[in-house]
């Protein structure tokens, strides 16, 4: 592969990674003020339908564009690229129409299966985003296939910014104009279609030129609609499934947690509020995953480069660094959240309800980060079997356990079922992955060192928060401002203990330290300290 072509590809990947990171942070952070404005029941209403939006976003932003970009890149000339894109648009238009009609006509049935018929109008509101899916997915996929990531990055940022703005406006009007939770939810979910309209503008010239203009004469044989549809189902479906793992678990929750709580004996209105408390875990997990995977993801271009140049030893080194950094950051985030959960819960959401359930739920970060990292490596090796089998096994575990666990243990049971299903997913992927990839977690006693450092950090953070609370007294400790101070001190102490433990235990190689923020500066300080000591 020519050097300038590789540079263009890596620069594009970096642009898309940065925009994705900003969009993910936006997507996680807005839910905290939103929950504070609308309360537990309002948050429940929004989160019940959110997984349907999340699946649509996966189709339009990650799964199908990635597959379409591969199709476009396979074509020999510009005319073929344009014609294949046009055929893909037709196939996606049929798919999106089917989804739209299913959601519109089946809204009452879906809402009843979720245990709340009042959700039907909100399902109808979110359905409109699927009308714009073909336009967005083909536009993004076409430009990515040309290694032009700018349009995708800009459309992604526009979409998230507009959507978050509309959602927070809906919450504001709900608060000040006395809207009920379902009216607010319908407007909040309308944000998906409004944002899709705004981001679609980016692809106006692309659409006029490649989708709506008269089709040029073919210069080479094109894949048939039947063959393309088959590849959409197999390859595109696989990419969508991988990208939507956590969202699919949330969808299962939407159909079983509320009903399980009612079966347990909770009054319907109380059950809605409890489900809203359980849903607090989702932004926490999302933020934890951003921290855990964003830095390791910076190694993806190097991984692709090593594979393209057939530098297999370098590929293994980069893989090892990705897995180690992702696991360490996800472990640190998980243990830190568990230790500080009472304070974080009160600080962000105004109460300590559901602290135990949230403590269990955040263990999802650990397994979800590993699944994300392993799927990135397996995709680069074109090994899909272990991923698909693992995801199906995990979803089956969640479906099989969730309702019964909620009936017997409430939202603690739902959290346990989520963590267990992700654990099954990762275990199946790990067993089905190449031996070299299996050994990455076990070599040099890495796992033992990490467990020791993380455990030490957790104990120190717990003791620190308890000492501060004892010092200021229970009344002062319950103040939201003081809770913020305790949380901040706990985070700083946790970072210092984890970094010091990692250096002392030689947890990371120099390559792995360089991936981490301020890792290069830390390595220089450690080396200077050794020189001075000697």
ZIPEMO-V440404 format. One record per residue. PHI is phi in radians with two decimals (NA if undefined). Layout:
PHI + PHI
This chain:
NA + -0.98 + -1.10 + -1.14 + -1.18 + -1.11 + -1.06 + -1.06 + -1.11 + -1.23 + -1.12 + -1.11 + -1.08 + -1.18 + -1.03 + -1.16 + -1.11 + -1.13 + -1.14 + -1.13 + -1.11 + -1.07 + -1.12 + -1.14 + -1.10 + -0.99 + -1.13 + -1.50 + -1.24 + -1.08 + -1.20 + -1.25 + -1.11 + -1.06 + -1.12 + -1.11 + -1.40 + -1.75 + 1.39 + -1.07 + -1.21 + -1.08 + -1.16 + -1.02 + -1.02 + -1.18 + -1.24 + -1.05 + -1.70 + -0.91 + -1.01 + -1.15 + -1.06 + -1.03 + -1.15 + -1.06 + -1.13 + -1.09 + -1.05 + -1.47 + -2.02 + -2.00 + -1.11 + -1.20 + -1.01 + -1.09 + -1.16 + -1.10 + -1.07 + -1.15 + -1.06 + -1.12 + -1.11 + -1.28 + -1.36 + -1.36 + -2.61 + -1.09 + -1.10 + -1.12 + -1.04 + -1.12 + -1.21 + -1.13 + -1.04 + -1.09 + -1.13 + -1.07 + -1.05 + -1.11 + -1.11 + -1.15 + -1.12 + -1.12 + -1.07 + -1.15 + -1.11 + -1.09 + -1.13 + -1.02 + -1.17 + -1.05 + -1.22 + -1.21 + -1.35 + -1.76 + -1.00 + -1.12 + -1.13 + -1.09 + -1.07 + -1.13 + -1.18 + -1.43 + 1.56 + -2.68 + -1.11 + -1.16 + -1.35 + -0.98 + -1.08 + -1.26 + -1.11 + -1.08 + -1.20 + -1.27 + -1.04 + -1.12 + -1.12 + -1.24 + -1.09 + -1.63 + -0.99 + -1.05 + -1.08 + -1.19 + -1.15 + -1.22 + -1.07 + -1.11 + -1.11 + -1.08 + -1.17 + -1.14 + -1.15 + -1.64 + 1.11 + -1.89 + -1.60 + -0.98 + -1.02 + -1.11 + -1.08 + -1.14 + -1.12 + -1.13 + -1.17 + -1.07 + -1.04 + -1.19 + -1.13 + -1.11 + -1.07 + -1.09 + -1.06 + -1.14 + -1.07 + -1.19 + -1.15 + -1.07 + -1.13 + -1.10 + -1.15 + -1.06 + -1.25 + -1.72 + -2.04 + 1.27 + -1.10 + -1.38 + -1.08 + -1.34 + -1.12 + -1.06 + -1.07 + -1.11 + -1.19 + -1.08 + -1.36 + -1.12 + -1.01 + -1.11 + -1.23 + -1.09 + -1.14 + -1.11 + -1.05 + -1.11 + -1.30 + -1.13 + -1.02 + -1.00 + -1.80 + -1.07 + -1.15 + -1.05 + -1.12 + -1.12 + -1.46 + -1.84 + -1.94 + -1.88 + -1.26 + -0.97 + -1.24 + -1.26 + -1.23 + -1.18 + -1.76 + -2.46 + -1.05 + -1.85 + -1.09 + -1.21 + -1.02 + -1.13 + -1.16 + -1.10 + -1.08 + -1.11 + -1.16 + -1.04 + -1.17 + -1.36 + -1.36 + -1.10 + -1.08 + -1.11 + -1.08 + -1.14 + -1.10 + -1.10 + -1.24 + -1.89 + -0.97 + -1.14 + -1.15 + -1.14 + -1.14 + -1.16 + -1.12 + -1.08 + -1.03 + -1.04 + -1.57 + -2.23 + -1.20 + -1.02 + -1.10 + -1.14 + -1.16 + -1.13 + -1.09 + -1.16 + 2.05 + -1.34 + -1.04 + -0.97 + -1.13 + -1.18 + -1.05 + -1.07 + -1.13 + -1.13 + -1.08 + -1.09 + -1.15 + -1.03 + -1.21 + -1.05 + -1.15 + -1.14 + -1.12 + -1.14 + -1.15 + -1.08 + -1.14 + -1.06 + -1.19 + -1.03 + -1.12 + -1.26 + -1.89 + -1.16 + -1.33 + -1.17 + -1.16 + -1.15 + -1.48 + -1.03 + -1.04 + -1.13 + -1.11 + -1.10 + -1.08 + -1.08 + -1.23 + -1.08 + -1.59 + 1.03 + -1.65 + -1.25 + -1.17 + -1.13 + -1.03 + -1.13 + -1.12 + -1.15 + -1.08 + -1.03 + -1.10 + -1.03 + -1.14 + -1.12 + -1.16 + -1.08 + -1.15 + -1.13 + -1.19 + -1.21 + -1.15 + -1.10 + -1.10 + -1.12 + -1.12 + -1.08 + -1.14 + -1.08 + -1.16 + -1.80 + -0.99 + -1.01 + -1.21 + -1.10 + -1.06 + -1.19 + -1.11 + -1.46 + -2.06 + 1.47 + -2.75 + -1.83 + -1.06 + 1.25 + -1.02 + -1.10 + -1.06 + -1.21 + -1.07 + -1.22 + -1.05 + -1.21 + -1.14 + -1.02 + -1.00 + -1.03 + -1.29 + -1.11 + -1.14 + -1.14 + -1.08 + -1.05 + -1.19 + -1.13 + -1.17 + -1.06 + -1.21 + -1.12 + -1.11 + -1.14 + -1.62 + 1.02 + -1.97 + -1.80 + -1.04 + -1.08 + -1.11 + -1.12 + -1.06 + -1.10 + -1.12 + -1.10 + -1.10 + -1.17 + -1.13 + -1.09 + -1.09 + -1.12 + -1.08 + -1.19 + -1.63 + -0.99 + -1.05 + -1.12 + -1.15 + -1.19 + -1.03 + -1.56 + -2.21 + 1.16 + -1.24 + -1.07 + -1.16 + -1.09 + -1.11 + -1.06 + -1.12 + -1.13 + -1.12 + -1.09 + -1.16 + -1.17 + -1.09 + -1.10 + -0.95 + -1.17 + -1.04 + -1.15 + -1.09 + -1.12 + -1.13 + -1.49 + -1.49 + -1.00 + -1.02 + -1.04 + -1.24 + -1.16 + -1.26 + -0.97 + -1.31 + -1.83 + -1.21 + 0.98 + 1.04 + -1.00 + -1.12 + -1.12 + -1.06 + -1.12 + -1.09 + -1.14 + -1.09 + -1.16 + -1.08 + -1.08 + -1.04 + -1.05 + -1.13 + -1.11 + -1.12 + -1.04 + -1.09 + -1.08 + -1.14 + -1.14 + -1.13 + -1.14 + -1.11 + -1.14 + -1.23 + -1.54 + 1.58 + -1.09 + -1.15 + -1.18 + -1.14 + -1.40 + -1.20 + -1.10 + -1.12 + -1.14 + -1.02 + -1.09 + -1.13 + -1.06 + -1.10 + -1.09 + -1.07 + -1.06 + -1.11 + -1.08 + -1.06 + -1.07 + -1.09 + -1.07 + -1.12 + -1.13 + -1.14 + -1.09 + -1.13 + -1.12 + -1.19 + -1.11 + -1.53 + 0.90 + -1.21 + -1.98 + -1.38 + -1.05 + -1.00 + -1.24 + -1.08 + -1.17 + -1.27 + -1.36 + -1.09 + 1.11 + -1.12 + -1.11 + -1.12 + -1.13 + -1.06 + -1.09 + -1.11 + -1.12 + -1.14 + -1.12 + -1.08 + -1.17 + -1.10 + -1.13 + -1.16 + -1.32
